Amino acid sequence: MNIQLNDNSLFKSQAYIDGHWVDGDSGSTLEVLANVASVGVTKTKRAIAAAQV
């Protein structure tokens, strides 16, 4: 599957911690840690609602 990101500013290879984007401890951002499901609006809203509980 090949997905094109239209707005490259949305792509981040850092972690967001306490309001800041930070590099990994090793400085490397090339290791794949996980693959995640691509969900639509309905499931995204469901996840946000569940996180607020």
PDB file of N, CA, C and O in Angstrom:
ATOM      1  N   MET A   1       0.843  -1.171   0.000  1.00  0.00           N
ATOM      2  CA  MET A   1       0.000   0.000   0.000  1.00  0.00           C
ATOM      3  C   MET A   1       0.895   1.243   0.000  1.00  0.00           C
ATOM      4  O   MET A   1       1.802   1.363   0.824  1.00  0.00           O
ATOM      5  N   ASN A   2       0.639   2.142  -0.907  1.00  0.00           N
ATOM      6  CA  ASN A   2       1.402   3.380  -0.996  1.00  0.00           C
ATOM      7  C   ASN A   2       0.467   4.555  -0.775  1.00  0.00           C
ATOM      8  O   ASN A   2      -0.455   4.770  -1.561  1.00  0.00           O
ATOM      9  N   ILE A   3       0.694   5.318   0.286  1.00  0.00           N
ATOM     10  CA  ILE A   3      -0.156   6.454   0.623  1.00  0.00           C
ATOM     11  C   ILE A   3       0.637   7.732   0.434  1.00  0.00           C
ATOM     12  O   ILE A   3       1.782   7.829   0.876  1.00  0.00           O
ATOM     13  N   GLN A   4       0.040   8.702  -0.213  1.00  0.00           N
ATOM     14  CA  GLN A   4       0.665  10.004  -0.457  1.00  0.00           C
ATOM     15  C   GLN A   4       0.177  11.003   0.584  1.00  0.00           C
ATOM     16  O   GLN A   4      -1.031  11.194   0.721  1.00  0.00           O
ATOM     17  N   LEU A   5       1.069  11.637   1.312  1.00  0.00           N
ATOM     18  CA  LEU A   5       0.721  12.674   2.279  1.00  0.00           C
ATOM     19  C   LEU A   5       0.739  14.010   1.553  1.00  0.00           C
ATOM     20  O   LEU A   5       1.781  14.437   1.056  1.00  0.00           O
ATOM     21  N   ASN A   6      -0.405  14.665   1.493  1.00  0.00           N
ATOM     22  CA  ASN A   6      -0.513  15.926   0.754  1.00  0.00           C
ATOM     23  C   ASN A   6       0.129  17.102   1.483  1.00  0.00           C
ATOM     24  O   ASN A   6       0.619  18.030   0.839  1.00  0.00           O
ATOM     25  N   ASP A   7       0.135  17.079   2.802  1.00  0.00           N
ATOM     26  CA  ASP A   7       0.715  18.170   3.595  1.00  0.00           C
ATOM     27  C   ASP A   7       1.879  17.605   4.410  1.00  0.00           C
ATOM     28  O   ASP A   7       1.669  17.038   5.482  1.00  0.00           O
ATOM     29  N   ASN A   8       3.101  17.758   3.906  1.00  0.00           N
ATOM     30  CA  ASN A   8       4.277  17.173   4.571  1.00  0.00           C
ATOM     31  C   ASN A   8       4.528  17.714   5.971  1.00  0.00           C
ATOM     32  O   ASN A   8       5.254  17.090   6.745  1.00  0.00           O
ATOM     33  N   SER A   9       3.944  18.865   6.316  1.00  0.00           N
ATOM     34  CA  SER A   9       4.134  19.397   7.670  1.00  0.00           C
ATOM     35  C   SER A   9       3.434  18.516   8.708  1.00  0.00           C
ATOM     36  O   SER A   9       3.718  18.620   9.902  1.00  0.00           O
ATOM     37  N   LEU A  10       2.519  17.650   8.257  1.00  0.00           N
ATOM     38  CA  LEU A  10       1.815  16.746   9.178  1.00  0.00           C
ATOM     39  C   LEU A  10       2.643  15.519   9.535  1.00  0.00           C
ATOM     40  O   LEU A  10       2.348  14.839  10.517  1.00  0.00           O
ATOM     41  N   PHE A  11       3.671  15.230   8.753  1.00  0.00           N
ATOM     42  CA  PHE A  11       4.505  14.069   9.015  1.00  0.00           C
ATOM     43  C   PHE A  11       5.532  14.411  10.092  1.00  0.00           C
ATOM     44  O   PHE A  11       6.297  15.365   9.951  1.00  0.00           O
ATOM     45  N   LYS A  12       5.544  13.638  11.146  1.00  0.00           N
ATOM     46  CA  LYS A  12       6.499  13.840  12.236  1.00  0.00           C
ATOM     47  C   LYS A  12       7.189  12.524  12.526  1.00  0.00           C
ATOM     48  O   LYS A  12       6.538  11.481  12.596  1.00  0.00           O
ATOM     49  N   SER A  13       8.475  12.561  12.692  1.00  0.00           N
ATOM     50  CA  SER A  13       9.214  11.358  13.055  1.00  0.00           C
ATOM     51  C   SER A  13       9.773  11.483  14.470  1.00  0.00           C
ATOM     52  O   SER A  13      10.666  10.737  14.872  1.00  0.00           O
ATOM     53  N   GLN A  14       9.234  12.431  15.204  1.00  0.00           N
ATOM     54  CA  GLN A  14       9.641  12.636  16.592  1.00  0.00           C
ATOM     55  C   GLN A  14       8.474  12.290  17.507  1.00  0.00           C
ATOM     56  O   GLN A  14       7.360  12.053  17.042  1.00  0.00           O
ATOM     57  N   ALA A  15       8.734  12.263  18.800  1.00  0.00           N
ATOM     58  CA  ALA A  15       7.695  12.029  19.806  1.00  0.00           C
ATOM     59  C   ALA A  15       7.240  13.377  20.363  1.00  0.00           C
ATOM     60  O   ALA A  15       8.049  14.285  20.555  1.00  0.00           O
ATOM     61  N   TYR A  16       5.948  13.494  20.618  1.00  0.00           N
ATOM     62  CA  TYR A  16       5.394  14.714  21.206  1.00  0.00           C
ATOM     63  C   TYR A  16       5.258  14.495  22.704  1.00  0.00           C
ATOM     64  O   TYR A  16       4.407  13.727  23.153  1.00  0.00           O
ATOM     65  N   ILE A  17       6.098  15.172  23.473  1.00  0.00           N
ATOM     66  CA  ILE A  17       6.126  14.996  24.926  1.00  0.00           C
ATOM     67  C   ILE A  17       6.056  16.349  25.596  1.00  0.00           C
ATOM     68  O   ILE A  17       6.884  17.224  25.343  1.00  0.00           O
ATOM     69  N   ASP A  18       5.061  16.518  26.455  1.00  0.00           N
ATOM     70  CA  ASP A  18       4.914  17.732  27.271  1.00  0.00           C
ATOM     71  C   ASP A  18       4.950  19.008  26.422  1.00  0.00           C
ATOM     72  O   ASP A  18       5.585  19.995  26.794  1.00  0.00           O
ATOM     73  N   GLY A  19       4.257  18.972  25.274  1.00  0.00           N
ATOM     74  CA  GLY A  19       4.147  20.163  24.435  1.00  0.00           C
ATOM     75  C   GLY A  19       5.304  20.406  23.488  1.00  0.00           C
ATOM     76  O   GLY A  19       5.372  21.462  22.859  1.00  0.00           O
ATOM     77  N   HIS A  20       6.223  19.443  23.370  1.00  0.00           N
ATOM     78  CA  HIS A  20       7.396  19.624  22.516  1.00  0.00           C
ATOM     79  C   HIS A  20       7.653  18.379  21.679  1.00  0.00           C
ATOM     80  O   HIS A  20       7.429  17.258  22.137  1.00  0.00           O
ATOM     81  N   TRP A  21       8.123  18.577  20.450  1.00  0.00           N
ATOM     82  CA  TRP A  21       8.560  17.459  19.604  1.00  0.00           C
ATOM     83  C   TRP A  21      10.011  17.150  19.960  1.00  0.00           C
ATOM     84  O   TRP A  21      10.861  18.040  19.925  1.00  0.00           O
ATOM     85  N   VAL A  22      10.298  15.900  20.301  1.00  0.00           N
ATOM     86  CA  VAL A  22      11.643  15.510  20.725  1.00  0.00           C
ATOM     87  C   VAL A  22      12.133  14.309  19.921  1.00  0.00           C
ATOM     88  O   VAL A  22      11.345  13.460  19.502  1.00  0.00           O
ATOM     89  N   ASP A  23      13.453  14.254  19.715  1.00  0.00           N
ATOM     90  CA  ASP A  23      14.071  13.123  19.036  1.00  0.00           C
ATOM     91  C   ASP A  23      14.090  11.910  19.955  1.00  0.00           C
ATOM     92  O   ASP A  23      13.994  12.037  21.176  1.00  0.00           O
ATOM     93  N   GLY A  24      14.216  10.740  19.354  1.00  0.00           N
ATOM     94  CA  GLY A  24      14.380   9.523  20.140  1.00  0.00           C
ATOM     95  C   GLY A  24      15.718   9.537  20.863  1.00  0.00           C
ATOM     96  O   GLY A  24      16.623  10.283  20.490  1.00  0.00           O
ATOM     97  N   ASP A  25      15.844   8.719  21.889  1.00  0.00           N
ATOM     98  CA  ASP A  25      17.079   8.683  22.674  1.00  0.00           C
ATOM     99  C   ASP A  25      18.292   8.325  21.832  1.00  0.00           C
ATOM    100  O   ASP A  25      19.383   8.844  22.067  1.00  0.00           O
ATOM    101  N   SER A  26      18.115   7.441  20.850  1.00  0.00           N
ATOM    102  CA  SER A  26      19.249   7.030  20.035  1.00  0.00           C
ATOM    103  C   SER A  26      19.547   8.022  18.919  1.00  0.00           C
ATOM    104  O   SER A  26      20.599   7.948  18.285  1.00  0.00           O
ATOM    105  N   GLY A  27      18.612   8.964  18.674  1.00  0.00           N
ATOM    106  CA  GLY A  27      18.787   9.912  17.585  1.00  0.00           C
ATOM    107  C   GLY A  27      18.335   9.359  16.246  1.00  0.00           C
ATOM    108  O   GLY A  27      18.246  10.102  15.269  1.00  0.00           O
ATOM    109  N   SER A  28      18.047   8.066  16.185  1.00  0.00           N
ATOM    110  CA  SER A  28      17.613   7.431  14.948  1.00  0.00           C
ATOM    111  C   SER A  28      16.099   7.481  14.840  1.00  0.00           C
ATOM    112  O   SER A  28      15.395   7.238  15.820  1.00  0.00           O
ATOM    113  N   THR A  29      15.594   7.795  13.650  1.00  0.00           N
ATOM    114  CA  THR A  29      14.150   7.801  13.431  1.00  0.00           C
ATOM    115  C   THR A  29      13.773   6.839  12.314  1.00  0.00           C
ATOM    116  O   THR A  29      12.689   6.959  11.743  1.00  0.00           O
ATOM    117  N   LEU A  30      14.638   5.894  11.991  1.00  0.00           N
ATOM    118  CA  LEU A  30      14.384   5.018  10.855  1.00  0.00           C
ATOM    119  C   LEU A  30      13.816   3.655  11.224  1.00  0.00           C
ATOM    120  O   LEU A  30      13.431   2.898  10.333  1.00  0.00           O
ATOM    121  N   GLU A  31      13.753   3.322  12.497  1.00  0.00           N
ATOM    122  CA  GLU A  31      13.275   2.016  12.913  1.00  0.00           C
ATOM    123  C   GLU A  31      11.748   1.996  12.977  1.00  0.00           C
ATOM    124  O   GLU A  31      11.142   2.854  13.619  1.00  0.00           O
ATOM    125  N   VAL A  32      11.126   1.019  12.311  1.00  0.00           N
ATOM    126  CA  VAL A  32       9.677   0.876  12.358  1.00  0.00           C
ATOM    127  C   VAL A  32       9.317   0.196  13.669  1.00  0.00           C
ATOM    128  O   VAL A  32       9.772  -0.911  13.956  1.00  0.00           O
ATOM    129  N   LEU A  33       8.495   0.873  14.459  1.00  0.00           N
ATOM    130  CA  LEU A  33       8.076   0.310  15.739  1.00  0.00           C
ATOM    131  C   LEU A  33       6.736  -0.391  15.643  1.00  0.00           C
ATOM    132  O   LEU A  33       6.498  -1.373  16.347  1.00  0.00           O
ATOM    133  N   ALA A  34       5.846   0.105  14.770  1.00  0.00           N
ATOM    134  CA  ALA A  34       4.518  -0.489  14.651  1.00  0.00           C
ATOM    135  C   ALA A  34       3.849  -0.030  13.374  1.00  0.00           C
ATOM    136  O   ALA A  34       4.210   0.999  12.802  1.00  0.00           O
ATOM    137  N   ASN A  35       2.893  -0.787  12.942  1.00  0.00           N
ATOM    138  CA  ASN A  35       1.982  -0.386  11.887  1.00  0.00           C
ATOM    139  C   ASN A  35       0.621  -0.207  12.531  1.00  0.00           C
ATOM    140  O   ASN A  35       0.228  -1.012  13.376  1.00  0.00           O
ATOM    141  N   VAL A  36      -0.093   0.813  12.155  1.00  0.00           N
ATOM    142  CA  VAL A  36      -1.396   1.081  12.759  1.00  0.00           C
ATOM    143  C   VAL A  36      -2.478   1.056  11.692  1.00  0.00           C
ATOM    144  O   VAL A  36      -2.212   1.268  10.509  1.00  0.00           O
ATOM    145  N   ALA A  37      -3.690   0.796  12.127  1.00  0.00           N
ATOM    146  CA  ALA A  37      -4.829   0.751  11.217  1.00  0.00           C
ATOM    147  C   ALA A  37      -5.182   2.161  10.762  1.00  0.00           C
ATOM    148  O   ALA A  37      -5.052   3.123  11.519  1.00  0.00           O
ATOM    149  N   SER A  38      -5.623   2.267   9.535  1.00  0.00           N
ATOM    150  CA  SER A  38      -6.132   3.516   9.002  1.00  0.00           C
ATOM    151  C   SER A  38      -7.646   3.484   9.167  1.00  0.00           C
ATOM    152  O   SER A  38      -8.326   2.696   8.509  1.00  0.00           O
ATOM    153  N   VAL A  39      -8.179   4.339  10.046  1.00  0.00           N
ATOM    154  CA  VAL A  39      -9.617   4.341  10.322  1.00  0.00           C
ATOM    155  C   VAL A  39     -10.254   5.616   9.803  1.00  0.00           C
ATOM    156  O   VAL A  39      -9.577   6.621   9.590  1.00  0.00           O
ATOM    157  N   GLY A  40     -11.544   5.565   9.604  1.00  0.00           N
ATOM    158  CA  GLY A  40     -12.290   6.710   9.098  1.00  0.00           C
ATOM    159  C   GLY A  40     -12.786   7.615  10.209  1.00  0.00           C
ATOM    160  O   GLY A  40     -12.405   7.476  11.371  1.00  0.00           O
ATOM    161  N   VAL A  41     -13.638   8.533   9.825  1.00  0.00           N
ATOM    162  CA  VAL A  41     -14.165   9.553  10.735  1.00  0.00           C
ATOM    163  C   VAL A  41     -14.933   8.938  11.894  1.00  0.00           C
ATOM    164  O   VAL A  41     -14.734   9.332  13.043  1.00  0.00           O
ATOM    165  N   THR A  42     -15.804   7.982  11.613  1.00  0.00           N
ATOM    166  CA  THR A  42     -16.649   7.393  12.659  1.00  0.00           C
ATOM    167  C   THR A  42     -15.821   6.738  13.755  1.00  0.00           C
ATOM    168  O   THR A  42     -16.069   6.965  14.939  1.00  0.00           O
ATOM    169  N   LYS A  43     -14.850   5.935  13.376  1.00  0.00           N
ATOM    170  CA  LYS A  43     -14.020   5.259  14.377  1.00  0.00           C
ATOM    171  C   LYS A  43     -13.082   6.235  15.075  1.00  0.00           C
ATOM    172  O   LYS A  43     -12.765   6.059  16.251  1.00  0.00           O
ATOM    173  N   THR A  44     -12.642   7.251  14.365  1.00  0.00           N
ATOM    174  CA  THR A  44     -11.801   8.274  14.991  1.00  0.00           C
ATOM    175  C   THR A  44     -12.587   8.996  16.079  1.00  0.00           C
ATOM    176  O   THR A  44     -12.078   9.191  17.183  1.00  0.00           O
ATOM    177  N   LYS A  45     -13.815   9.391  15.782  1.00  0.00           N
ATOM    178  CA  LYS A  45     -14.660  10.052  16.778  1.00  0.00           C
ATOM    179  C   LYS A  45     -14.932   9.148  17.966  1.00  0.00           C
ATOM    180  O   LYS A  45     -14.967   9.604  19.108  1.00  0.00           O
ATOM    181  N   ARG A  46     -15.127   7.854  17.690  1.00  0.00           N
ATOM    182  CA  ARG A  46     -15.344   6.886  18.761  1.00  0.00           C
ATOM    183  C   ARG A  46     -14.115   6.784  19.665  1.00  0.00           C
ATOM    184  O   ARG A  46     -14.249   6.698  20.886  1.00  0.00           O
ATOM    185  N   ALA A  47     -12.927   6.795  19.075  1.00  0.00           N
ATOM    186  CA  ALA A  47     -11.688   6.725  19.865  1.00  0.00           C
ATOM    187  C   ALA A  47     -11.507   7.977  20.714  1.00  0.00           C
ATOM    188  O   ALA A  47     -11.093   7.886  21.869  1.00  0.00           O
ATOM    189  N   ILE A  48     -11.811   9.142  20.155  1.00  0.00           N
ATOM    190  CA  ILE A  48     -11.687  10.399  20.906  1.00  0.00           C
ATOM    191  C   ILE A  48     -12.659  10.413  22.069  1.00  0.00           C
ATOM    192  O   ILE A  48     -12.301  10.811  23.177  1.00  0.00           O
ATOM    193  N   ALA A  49     -13.885   9.983  21.825  1.00  0.00           N
ATOM    194  CA  ALA A  49     -14.883   9.938  22.898  1.00  0.00           C
ATOM    195  C   ALA A  49     -14.457   8.990  24.003  1.00  0.00           C
ATOM    196  O   ALA A  49     -14.620   9.301  25.183  1.00  0.00           O
ATOM    197  N   ALA A  50     -13.918   7.847  23.638  1.00  0.00           N
ATOM    198  CA  ALA A  50     -13.476   6.869  24.636  1.00  0.00           C
ATOM    199  C   ALA A  50     -12.304   7.404  25.445  1.00  0.00           C
ATOM    200  O   ALA A  50     -12.197   7.112  26.636  1.00  0.00           O
ATOM    201  N   ALA A  51     -11.428   8.178  24.826  1.00  0.00           N
ATOM    202  CA  ALA A  51     -10.255   8.726  25.522  1.00  0.00           C
ATOM    203  C   ALA A  51     -10.640   9.795  26.536  1.00  0.00           C
ATOM    204  O   ALA A  51      -9.891  10.053  27.478  1.00  0.00           O
ATOM    205  N   GLN A  52     -11.803  10.420  26.351  1.00  0.00           N
ATOM    206  CA  GLN A  52     -12.231  11.484  27.252  1.00  0.00           C
ATOM    207  C   GLN A  52     -12.895  10.949  28.511  1.00  0.00           C
ATOM    208  O   GLN A  52     -13.171  11.715  29.434  1.00  0.00           O
ATOM    209  N   VAL A  53     -13.156   9.652  28.564  1.00  0.00           N
ATOM    210  CA  VAL A  53     -13.836   9.053  29.729  1.00  0.00           C
ATOM    211  C   VAL A  53     -12.879   8.889  30.865  1.00  0.00           C
ATOM    212  O   VAL A  53     -13.261   8.404  31.930  1.00  0.00           O
TER     213      VAL A  53
END
